[in-house]
Each structure stands twice: as structure tokens, then as C-alpha cells.
Amino acid sequence: MDTHEQRLEAMHPLLEDGAEAPGRSIPSTSIPGADQWVGEFHWRTRRGPAFVLWSFGRPDGALNARYPDGSRGMIVNTLDHGPRRRASGPRRWTYGTMDIEENDVAFHDGVQPVYAPPAPDPFDLEAVLARDPGFLAALADDRFAQAIYAVFQNRTFIETRSGRTWMCGDRQAAHLVANLRGLGESYHDYFLTEFEGTWPDDEAARVTSLQGMMSLLGGSLPIPDIKPAARPVLNPDGSREAIRDEAHAGVADSDWRGQAEQQWQAAKDMRDSFASSARAALAEIERQPNRDVYEVLRGHLARLGWRTENDEDRDRARAAAREDGLEVLQAVKQREGRPAGECPSWAQPILDRRERQTAGNGFRLVATAVLAGLGEDEREVELGRVQRRLDDLAITGRLDEEEYADLSGRLSSSALDR
């Protein structure tokens, strides 16, 4: 039994024949019309020599299942391609269907998924990589594949000749690696996996950030005096005396001191934990694990005319986005002088969205340092208020659908949220 199969078995405790399922779905006690799960999430049941793996009451795989050639192995369900079994030869997995029989579990091979790359486009990095023989050949190396996922997840890339950008999300990066490898893999094989080392282009900024953190964490941490101060009270006879609040009356000074020391220790433990994490991160950068495959990846990107976005790029994008936002804000201000009316039918979805956002108490976090030194209009842009004012115009009928689409498009095309 391999490590993956051992983990699956450990996650799914065996449910004896005839025993009641240890988990079930019931009507939600807090959300009308919804369901909630109670009890265990995972378990397994026996079917002859095989075991069915259950997750949230549904079959989600099997151990020691019967393969088409009579051999046995595990079946794993995936969200993108469904059930799969181990394969031999150039492919690592074969996809198909799982059949739970009375005394066994069988796997039947099906039609295998085929990757269709994006249409040729010099500004779509996936389309470029999918057609580059050198890059695809390098992808046969497992470490190189893991490095790609580590670098591509939630990152922006720049086509150096035009300055055009291409963004890649987390799941998108996992899908990209699995698809380009062509080994029958699923994005599950890469999504949320960890890979040691730091992308070389991030190294200087990362070191500066960690060193700054270490400097902040290196100062002394005095024990606070949390004992409540006595407050003066004027007596009926005109005299004054110092007393404590009734809630604090009778609490000995030693007890206040003990609470202060506990709070100090908790703060110190947290600071030490952060400092330890920062030291470990700096040590990893100095150790440079997996630098070789990171450099290979950087070489391929450079050869194809691409690089990863850096802080200077982000600063330029933010400045350009702010200018776009200021232009839209001026257009919004001009239209705010128009008389308000009823909400037009085309703007009803905007009103519905506004109500959902209000119910969810949605808000936008912006670092204080970003707002420092900005004027009122610039703050409106940075805090995301221009879109809300634009929505107000639509809901009150003070601009038509074409105007709204144009102004929203100019605003959403900005890079403020990058």
C-alpha cells in the first residue's frame, strides 16, 4: 500500500456491516431551507476484498478495487475528470466509472479527457507555453512542474515587448500544470501543494520584508500595568477620596499583577512565534532550496519574452488605475447633479446586488500607508467608493445603461485591486 492509499485509509475509519452511518444531512437550524451536516464526514465500508470510501454520505473512491485487467488498486474521485485509477505507461491515471457491487468494487475505463489549449495568442501565456516544445519537454520533470505551480499561483506576468499583462489564479495554475503535462493528471495533484524555496525575482523584496519584521520584533516588551486607576469621588461633605470602580473592588494588587504577567507572556509568545517564522523564512532563502528548477523556469519565461510582475510594475499599475478612477469620478460628479428618478429595469440587478452586499456587511480593506498623503478624490478612488457612487446613479435613473457600462468598464479595467 503506497503513502497516498495509507492516508486515504486513515482518513476513512471502517464502518462495520450493518452499522448506522456516522454522519448525515439534516435541515439547517440557522438557515431556512438549507441543510447542514452533523457527525463524521468520512468513513469506509467493506465490499468483499474492496473498501468504498465515503465522504459526506456519497461514494468518493475505493481501496483494493478491481481493475479491468484483474489487478487491484485504489480509485480516487476528482472534481474535474471524475473517478480515476492508477495507470501504467506514459499516463499516470486512467479515468472512468466506479461500480459498487454487492461483494466487490469494479473500475471501468472510460473516455479519457483531452486538453484543448487556448487559441494562439502572443499575450496569453498559457497559449504560448502550450505550443513551446522546450517548455513542454522540461515539464516532464516533477520538480519543475511543482515549481511552475508555486510560481504561477495568484501571480501576474508581463509580456516584455508590449507590457501587456496575463494573470493566473490558484486553481488556474494547478489546472495549467496538469493539462500541459499530458500525463492524465488532475488539478488535485497540484492545488494547495507546498514547494520549498523562493522565486528569485521575489527574493530581494522578501528579504527586506523579513528583515523589517525581525527589527520590529526585536525590541523590549515591558509588562503593562493593567491595574485600574483609582478615580476621585466628591463626598456629600465636600471632601474627596480615591476609590475603584465597584467591578474592581476587592481585587488584590497581586491579582492585577498576575493578570498583567499573563497578558505579557501571551504577547511575548506570539512575538517569539512570529520571530521564529521570520528566521526560518530567511534561513530558507539563504539555503536556496530548488533554486535550480526556479532558474530553469525563469530562463524559459525570458526566452519566450515574459517575466513576473515586480513592485515597480505594481506601483505603476496602481498609479495608472488611480488616474483612470479619477477620470471616472469626475464623470460621476457631473451626473450626480441630474434629477433622481425610479430605478430602471436594467439597473434592478445592481440594486439587488447592493442589498446583498449590505446584508453581508461587505467592506474593502486598504492599508493606511496607501492613503497617506492622498487628496479627497484620490481616497474615494482607493477606497472603492467610485463604483458605489456609479451604482447609485444607475439605481436612481440618473444615467442610462450605455453610460453605466462605459464608466464601469473604465473603472473595472483598472489595477487598484491587484
C-alpha positions as CSV (number, residue, x, y, z in Angstrom):
1,M,0.0,0.0,0.0
2,D,1.5,3.4,-1.0
3,T,1.5,6.5,1.1
4,H,-1.5,8.1,-0.7
5,E,-3.5,4.9,-0.1
6,Q,-2.5,4.8,3.5
7,R,-3.6,8.4,4.0
8,L,-7.0,7.6,2.4
9,E,-7.4,4.6,4.7
10,A,-6.5,6.7,7.8
11,M,-9.0,9.4,6.9
12,H,-11.9,6.9,6.5
13,P,-12.4,4.8,9.6
14,L,-14.0,1.4,8.9
15,L,-17.8,1.2,9.4
16,E,-18.8,-2.4,10.3
17,D,-21.5,-4.1,8.3
18,G,-25.0,-3.1,9.4
19,A,-23.8,-0.2,11.4
20,E,-25.6,3.2,11.1
21,A,-23.8,5.8,9.1
22,P,-21.9,8.1,11.5
23,G,-22.9,11.3,9.7
24,R,-25.9,12.6,7.9
25,S,-27.5,15.8,6.4
26,I,-30.3,17.4,8.4
27,P,-32.3,20.7,7.9
28,S,-30.3,23.7,9.0
29,T,-31.1,25.1,12.4
30,S,-29.9,28.6,11.4
31,I,-30.6,29.0,7.6
32,P,-34.2,28.3,6.5
33,G,-34.4,25.9,3.5
34,A,-30.7,24.9,3.8
35,D,-29.2,21.7,5.1
36,Q,-26.3,21.1,7.5
37,W,-24.1,18.1,8.1
38,V,-23.8,16.5,11.5
39,G,-21.5,13.7,12.6
40,E,-18.4,12.2,10.9
41,F,-17.5,13.5,7.4
42,H,-15.6,10.4,6.1
43,W,-15.8,6.6,6.6
44,R,-15.3,3.4,4.6
45,T,-17.4,0.2,4.1
46,R,-16.3,-3.2,3.0
47,R,-17.4,-4.8,-0.2
48,G,-15.7,-8.2,-0.3
49,P,-12.0,-7.6,-0.9
50,A,-12.6,-3.9,-1.6
51,F,-13.5,-0.9,0.5
52,V,-15.7,2.0,-0.5
53,L,-14.6,5.4,0.7
54,W,-17.5,7.7,1.6
55,S,-17.4,11.5,2.0
56,F,-20.5,13.4,3.3
57,G,-22.6,10.3,2.6
58,R,-21.5,9.9,-1.0
59,P,-19.1,7.3,-2.5
60,D,-15.8,9.2,-3.2
61,G,-13.4,6.4,-4.1
62,A,-12.3,2.9,-3.2
63,L,-9.4,0.8,-2.0
64,N,-8.3,-2.5,-3.4
65,A,-10.9,-2.2,-6.2
66,R,-10.8,-4.5,-9.3
67,Y,-9.3,-3.0,-12.4
68,P,-10.2,-4.1,-15.9
69,D,-7.1,-6.4,-16.2
70,G,-8.0,-8.1,-13.0
71,S,-5.4,-6.4,-10.9
72,R,-6.4,-4.3,-7.9
73,G,-5.7,-0.8,-6.6
74,M,-7.3,2.4,-5.5
75,I,-10.0,4.6,-7.1
76,V,-9.9,8.3,-6.5
77,N,-12.6,10.8,-7.4
78,T,-11.7,14.1,-8.9
79,L,-13.8,17.3,-9.4
80,D,-12.5,17.9,-12.9
81,H,-12.5,14.5,-14.5
82,G,-14.4,12.1,-12.1
83,P,-13.1,8.7,-10.9
84,R,-9.7,7.5,-11.9
85,R,-7.3,4.6,-11.3
86,R,-3.6,4.1,-11.4
87,A,-2.3,3.6,-14.9
88,S,0.9,2.2,-16.4
89,G,2.9,3.5,-19.3
90,P,3.2,7.2,-20.2
91,R,0.0,8.2,-18.4
92,R,-0.2,8.1,-14.6
93,W,-4.0,7.9,-14.4
94,T,-6.9,6.5,-16.3
95,Y,-10.4,7.9,-15.9
96,G,-13.7,6.0,-16.0
97,T,-16.5,4.9,-13.7
98,M,-16.7,3.1,-10.4
99,D,-19.3,0.3,-10.0
100,I,-20.1,-0.7,-6.4
101,E,-21.1,-4.3,-6.5
102,E,-22.5,-6.5,-3.7
103,N,-19.2,-8.2,-3.0
104,D,-16.7,-6.0,-4.8
105,V,-15.9,-2.6,-6.4
106,A,-15.0,-2.5,-10.1
107,F,-13.5,0.2,-12.2
108,H,-14.4,0.5,-15.9
109,D,-12.2,2.6,-18.2
110,G,-14.0,5.4,-20.0
111,V,-13.2,8.2,-22.5
112,Q,-10.1,10.0,-21.4
113,P,-10.1,13.8,-21.0
114,V,-8.3,15.7,-23.8
115,Y,-6.7,19.1,-23.2
116,A,-7.6,21.8,-25.7
117,P,-5.1,24.7,-25.4
118,P,-6.3,28.3,-25.8
119,A,-6.3,29.7,-29.3
120,P,-2.9,31.1,-30.4
121,D,-2.4,34.5,-28.7
122,P,1.0,36.1,-28.1
123,F,-0.4,37.8,-25.0
124,D,-1.9,34.7,-23.4
125,L,0.9,33.0,-21.6
126,E,-0.8,29.6,-21.4
127,A,-1.3,29.6,-25.2
128,V,2.4,30.4,-25.6
129,L,3.6,27.7,-23.2
130,A,1.2,25.1,-24.6
131,R,3.0,25.4,-28.0
132,D,6.6,25.6,-26.9
133,P,8.4,22.2,-27.3
134,G,11.3,23.2,-25.0
135,F,9.0,24.2,-22.1
136,L,6.8,21.1,-22.6
137,A,9.8,18.8,-22.5
138,A,11.0,20.4,-19.3
139,L,7.6,19.7,-17.8
140,A,8.4,16.0,-17.7
141,D,10.4,16.7,-14.5
142,D,8.2,16.5,-11.4
143,R,10.1,19.2,-9.5
144,F,9.9,21.6,-12.4
145,A,6.1,21.0,-12.6
146,Q,5.8,21.8,-8.9
147,A,7.9,24.9,-9.3
148,I,5.5,26.1,-12.0
149,Y,2.5,25.8,-9.7
150,A,4.4,27.5,-6.9
151,V,5.3,30.5,-9.1
152,F,2.1,30.8,-11.2
153,Q,-0.5,30.7,-8.5
154,N,-2.1,34.1,-7.9
155,R,0.6,36.0,-9.9
156,T,0.7,38.5,-12.8
157,F,3.1,38.1,-15.7
158,I,4.2,40.7,-18.2
159,E,4.9,40.3,-21.9
160,T,8.1,42.3,-22.0
161,R,7.8,43.7,-25.6
162,S,4.3,45.1,-25.2
163,G,3.9,45.5,-21.4
164,R,0.7,43.5,-21.6
165,T,-0.2,41.5,-18.6
166,W,-1.6,38.0,-18.0
167,M,-2.9,36.9,-14.6
168,C,-3.1,33.4,-13.2
169,G,-5.2,32.3,-10.2
170,D,-4.5,29.4,-7.8
171,R,-6.7,26.7,-9.3
172,Q,-5.9,28.0,-12.7
173,A,-2.2,27.4,-12.1
174,A,-3.0,23.8,-10.9
175,H,-5.1,23.1,-14.0
176,L,-2.3,24.6,-16.2
177,V,0.4,22.3,-14.9
178,A,-1.8,19.2,-15.0
179,N,-3.1,19.9,-18.5
180,L,0.3,20.8,-20.1
181,R,2.0,17.7,-18.6
182,G,-0.3,15.4,-20.5
183,L,0.0,12.5,-18.0
184,G,-3.6,12.1,-17.2
185,E,-3.3,14.2,-14.0
186,S,-5.9,16.3,-12.3
187,Y,-5.5,19.7,-10.8
188,H,-5.9,18.0,-7.4
189,D,-2.4,16.7,-7.9
190,Y,-1.0,20.3,-7.5
191,F,-3.7,22.5,-5.9
192,L,-2.6,23.7,-2.4
193,T,0.7,21.8,-2.5
194,E,3.8,23.3,-0.9
195,F,7.1,23.7,-2.7
196,E,10.2,24.9,-0.9
197,G,12.3,27.9,-2.0
198,T,11.7,31.5,-3.1
199,W,11.2,32.6,-6.7
200,P,14.4,34.5,-7.4
201,D,12.6,37.6,-8.7
202,D,10.9,37.9,-5.3
203,E,14.0,37.3,-3.2
204,A,15.2,40.9,-2.6
205,A,11.7,42.2,-1.6
206,R,11.1,39.1,0.6
207,V,14.4,39.5,2.4
208,T,13.7,43.2,3.1
209,S,10.3,42.4,4.4
210,L,11.5,39.7,6.7
211,Q,14.4,41.8,8.0
212,G,12.0,44.6,8.7
213,M,9.8,42.2,10.6
214,M,12.8,41.0,12.6
215,S,13.7,44.5,13.5
216,L,10.2,45.3,14.8
217,L,10.1,42.1,16.8
218,G,13.5,42.7,18.4
219,G,12.5,45.5,20.8
220,S,11.8,45.1,24.5
221,L,8.3,44.1,25.7
222,P,7.6,45.8,29.1
223,I,5.0,44.3,31.4
224,P,1.9,46.5,31.2
225,D,0.3,47.9,34.4
226,I,-3.3,47.0,33.9
227,K,-4.4,47.7,37.4
228,P,-7.4,50.2,37.1
229,A,-6.5,53.6,38.4
230,A,-8.5,54.9,41.4
231,R,-10.9,57.7,40.5
232,P,-11.6,60.7,42.6
233,V,-15.1,60.9,44.2
234,L,-16.7,64.0,45.8
235,N,-18.4,63.2,49.1
236,P,-21.5,65.0,50.4
237,D,-19.5,66.9,52.9
238,G,-17.2,68.3,50.2
239,S,-14.3,66.1,50.9
240,R,-12.7,63.9,48.2
241,E,-11.4,60.4,48.2
242,A,-10.0,58.0,45.6
243,I,-11.9,54.7,45.1
244,R,-12.0,52.0,42.5
245,D,-15.0,51.0,40.3
246,E,-17.3,48.6,42.0
247,A,-16.5,46.0,39.4
248,H,-12.8,46.1,40.6
249,A,-13.5,46.5,44.4
250,G,-11.8,43.9,46.5
251,V,-9.3,42.7,43.8
252,A,-5.9,42.5,45.3
253,D,-2.9,44.2,43.7
254,S,-1.2,40.8,43.4
255,D,-4.1,39.5,41.3
256,W,-3.8,42.5,38.9
257,R,-0.1,41.9,38.7
258,G,-0.7,38.2,37.8
259,Q,-3.1,39.1,35.0
260,A,-0.6,41.6,33.7
261,E,2.1,39.0,33.6
262,Q,-0.2,36.5,31.8
263,Q,-1.0,39.1,29.2
264,W,2.7,39.9,28.8
265,Q,3.6,36.2,28.4
266,A,0.9,35.7,25.8
267,A,2.1,38.7,23.8
268,K,5.7,37.5,24.2
269,D,4.8,34.0,23.0
270,M,3.1,35.5,19.9
271,R,6.0,37.7,19.2
272,D,8.5,34.9,19.6
273,S,6.4,32.7,17.2
274,F,6.4,35.4,14.5
275,A,10.2,36.0,15.0
276,S,10.8,32.2,14.7
277,S,8.8,32.1,11.5
278,A,10.7,35.0,10.1
279,R,14.1,33.5,11.0
280,A,13.0,30.2,9.3
281,A,11.9,32.0,6.2
282,L,15.3,33.9,6.0
283,A,17.2,30.7,6.5
284,E,15.2,29.0,3.7
285,I,16.2,31.9,1.3
286,E,19.8,31.6,2.3
287,R,19.6,27.8,1.8
288,Q,18.1,28.4,-1.7
289,P,16.2,25.0,-2.0
290,N,15.0,24.3,-5.5
291,R,16.9,27.3,-6.9
292,D,18.0,25.2,-9.9
293,V,14.4,24.5,-11.2
294,Y,13.3,28.1,-10.4
295,E,16.2,29.3,-12.6
296,V,15.2,26.9,-15.4
297,L,11.7,28.3,-15.3
298,R,12.9,31.9,-15.3
299,G,15.1,31.0,-18.3
300,H,12.1,29.6,-20.3
301,L,10.0,32.7,-19.5
302,A,12.8,35.1,-20.5
303,R,13.4,33.1,-23.7
304,L,9.7,33.5,-24.6
305,G,9.6,37.2,-23.7
306,W,7.8,37.0,-20.4
307,R,8.6,37.9,-16.8
308,T,6.8,38.1,-13.4
309,E,5.4,41.4,-12.2
310,N,7.5,43.2,-9.6
311,D,6.8,46.0,-7.1
312,E,7.7,48.7,-9.6
313,D,5.2,47.3,-12.1
314,R,2.5,47.2,-9.3
315,D,3.3,50.8,-8.4
316,R,2.9,51.9,-12.0
317,A,-0.3,50.0,-12.4
318,R,-1.7,51.5,-9.3
319,A,-0.9,55.0,-10.4
320,A,-2.4,54.4,-13.8
321,A,-5.5,52.9,-12.2
322,R,-5.8,55.9,-9.9
323,E,-5.8,58.2,-12.9
324,D,-8.5,56.2,-14.6
325,G,-10.5,56.2,-11.4
326,L,-10.2,60.0,-11.0
327,E,-11.5,60.5,-14.6
328,V,-14.5,58.3,-13.9
329,L,-15.1,60.1,-10.6
330,Q,-15.3,63.5,-12.4
331,A,-17.8,62.0,-14.8
332,V,-19.8,60.6,-11.9
333,K,-19.8,64.0,-10.2
334,Q,-21.2,65.7,-13.3
335,R,-24.1,63.2,-13.5
336,E,-24.9,63.4,-9.8
337,G,-26.4,66.8,-10.5
338,R,-29.1,65.2,-12.6
339,P,-32.6,64.8,-11.0
340,A,-33.2,61.4,-9.4
341,G,-36.0,59.1,-10.6
342,E,-37.2,55.5,-10.3
343,C,-34.9,52.5,-10.7
344,P,-34.9,51.4,-14.3
345,S,-35.4,47.7,-15.0
346,W,-31.9,47.3,-16.4
347,A,-30.5,48.5,-13.0
348,Q,-32.6,46.2,-10.9
349,P,-29.7,43.6,-10.7
350,I,-27.5,46.4,-9.4
351,L,-30.0,47.2,-6.7
352,D,-30.3,43.5,-5.7
353,R,-26.5,43.3,-5.5
354,R,-26.4,46.4,-3.3
355,E,-28.9,44.8,-0.9
356,R,-26.9,41.5,-0.7
357,Q,-23.7,43.5,0.0
358,T,-25.4,45.5,2.7
359,A,-26.8,42.3,4.3
360,G,-23.3,40.8,4.2
361,N,-21.6,43.9,5.6
362,G,-19.1,43.8,2.8
363,F,-16.2,46.3,3.0
364,R,-12.8,46.9,1.4
365,L,-9.6,46.9,3.4
366,V,-6.9,49.5,2.3
367,A,-3.6,49.9,4.0
368,T,-3.3,53.2,5.9
369,A,0.1,53.8,4.2
370,V,-1.6,53.7,0.8
371,L,-4.0,56.5,1.9
372,A,-1.3,58.7,3.5
373,G,-0.9,62.0,1.6
374,L,-3.8,61.5,-0.8
375,G,-6.4,64.1,-1.6
376,E,-10.1,63.5,-1.0
377,D,-10.8,62.4,-4.6
378,E,-7.9,60.0,-4.6
379,R,-9.1,58.5,-1.3
380,E,-12.5,58.0,-2.9
381,V,-10.8,56.0,-5.7
382,E,-8.6,54.0,-3.4
383,L,-11.4,53.0,-1.1
384,G,-13.6,51.7,-4.0
385,R,-16.3,54.3,-3.5
386,V,-16.4,55.5,-7.1
387,Q,-18.2,52.2,-8.1
388,R,-20.7,52.7,-5.3
389,R,-21.5,56.2,-6.5
390,L,-21.8,54.9,-10.0
391,D,-24.2,52.3,-8.9
392,D,-26.2,55.0,-7.1
393,L,-26.6,56.9,-10.4
394,A,-27.9,53.7,-12.1
395,I,-30.3,52.8,-9.3
396,T,-31.8,56.3,-9.3
397,G,-32.1,56.5,-13.0
398,R,-29.6,59.4,-13.5
399,L,-27.7,57.7,-16.3
400,D,-28.6,55.2,-19.0
401,E,-27.3,51.6,-19.4
402,E,-24.8,52.5,-22.1
403,E,-23.2,55.2,-19.9
404,Y,-23.1,52.8,-16.9
405,A,-21.4,50.1,-19.0
406,D,-18.8,52.5,-20.3
407,L,-17.9,54.1,-16.9
408,S,-17.9,50.7,-15.1
409,G,-15.7,49.2,-17.8
410,R,-13.2,52.0,-17.5
411,L,-13.2,51.6,-13.7
412,S,-13.1,47.8,-13.6
413,S,-10.2,47.7,-16.1
414,S,-8.0,49.5,-13.5
415,A,-5.5,47.6,-11.4
416,L,-6.3,49.0,-8.0
417,D,-7.2,45.6,-6.6
418,R,-4.1,43.9,-7.9
